């Protein structure tokens, strides 16, 4: 009898949730709005916080929503084989390090400004730093016109964020329990995660792909579906028992199944299940919204929502640009990751359960997630026109420099860099950051004791003693800062030289073309410094005065701007060299439209000849919207044995050879745009 009662109420909840969702999804689809928003409204209707006579039990719906998370992540994993994940690792890791570090710092500063405790400020900073893989996967599923490059970048970053969240949870647990952080604890956490991933992926690759291929050979869709779902849930449970999220296990299960080569057929079979329980997940998010509590903390809610949207957009976009993926994918990725989700609930819930934060923090995290879930589909839709708008208004010099930098970074990603050749530069860069962090934290922990010690030894007053302690701290940090600086500089130079052919590398090393090469080295140098400085700032911010942290950020932005401006000036100061080389490599007799020309120090430049009948003839680069539409940059134009620096107002003529720079995807799009033919008008005459 009890079983029947429980089953009955369980079915009632599921039926009510799906019926309300059916109505809202039809309505929102009819008015051309994202169905995810309809699911959130459905959750609000059946939730306990709105006076509507349709109430589902939140706990039972929450259990069902876990199925949605698992199936959504499994379907996402089917699109990413293990080989693809390894290839995306460096770029995704770089973007994640900068974005997470920036958001933790922003969250801490905002929490401190609103009068929250140190721990509350740290918890909210971490909660704001992790985007939602589940939400983005659903939103991307509704947008069929997004490029594969964008999907790879976004989901690579999301996976890196999820792995980062696992480590941050261990750090927060230590902070909340009062046991503090230790190098031993951090090493154990990272080591345990690494061993789990190696064991799971290594063992899974030996078993899962072979098993899936054997099952598919039976040619029974039902058997294939059950076997695939069994693998998915089996690895999810294994991940949960190891202390990690079921989402991580499900994603890795999908990636291993994808290695079988049968991902497309299995994805088609899983899609109906994924859609049903994925809808339940978003409904459960809507059910957690409590309008009454949100009214009490509406100012904090508005501030945090704006911080997530603008902070994540800025962090992801800038980091993506510095990683050289191109301006269009960078802006679109920034717009796509402007939300928080399931990991933020876990982080906020951990703080409440360990009495490190007050209850309102969890409510705020849920509300920020719900609101940013609502805005995410609209942000993704707006990302394409915004990317075009930004690309179209980038100054010509900055656009040309970025295009050559993108070309360089793409080549670096393709070159197999021997670890032994750059090991010491990496040690200098990372070791310097660790040493500076340790010095600053140790100084803050015993600041009063150090000040009293100086006061007793020197007889200075308190203010003067504090100045002495601060100067001594800076003096200790100086050699390690220099180690970071020169380590990053040496690493940047090594990576640039590795991308050049042997002859060109010798030219650059000898100083013949130091101007353009050093301009690109300077930009890469800045990028490498940022990847360690931003996370370092997030780590030491709780031990600094908030104004000191803000001051460091302002100084860093100014210095970064100076480096970029100087790089542009250095690049354009060598235009005589560029003209000489382009006169040879882009001349009418030698240029082709089928390959790339390597210009030492300037990266790879792709020549495109304007043939008779091309629609671009007679128009300026600005009129055809080359950079706005494609993201590629026109570097120079070869015309009648003369090389002109490409300018947005330059009118293109028949026979011109335009030198393009950028990522391979953006250059290919620009090549197609320049090669488009003018429409021909056919006039037919009839005998009268």
Secondary structure, DSSP 8 states (H G I E B T S, - for coil): -HHHHHHHHHHHHHHHHHHHHHHHHHHHHHTT--HHHHHHHHHHHHSTTS--S----HHHHHHHHHHHHHHHHHHHHTT--HHHHHHHHHHHHHHHHHHHHHHHHHHHHHHHHTT--HHHHHHHHHHHH---HHHHHHHHHH-TT--HHHHHHHHHHHHHHHHHHHHHHHHHHHHHHT----HHHHHHHHHHHHHHHHHHHHHHHHHHHHHHHHHHTT--HHHHHHHHHHHHHHHHHHHHHTTS-HHHHHHHHHHHHHTTT-HHHHHHHHHHHHHHHHHHHHHHHHHT--HHHHHHTHHHHHHHHHIIIIIHHHHHHHHHHHTTS-HHHHHHHHHHT----HHHHHHHHHHHHTTSS-THHHHHHHHHHHHHHHHHHHHHHHHHHHHHHHHHTS-HHHHHHHHHHHHHHHHHHHS---HHHHHHHHHHHHHHHHHHHHHHHHHHHTHHHHHHHHHHHH---HHHHHHHHHHHHHHHHHHHHHHHHHHHHHHHHHHHHHHS-HHHHHHHHHTTTHHHHHHHHHHHHHHHHHHHHHHHHHHHGGGS-HHHHHHHHHHHHHHHHHHHHHHHHHHHHTHHHHHHHHHHHTSTTT--SSSEEEETTTEEEEEEE--TTBTTTTSBHHHHTHHHHH--EEEEEEETTEEEE--TT-B--TT-EEEEES-HHHHHHHHHHHH-B-----------
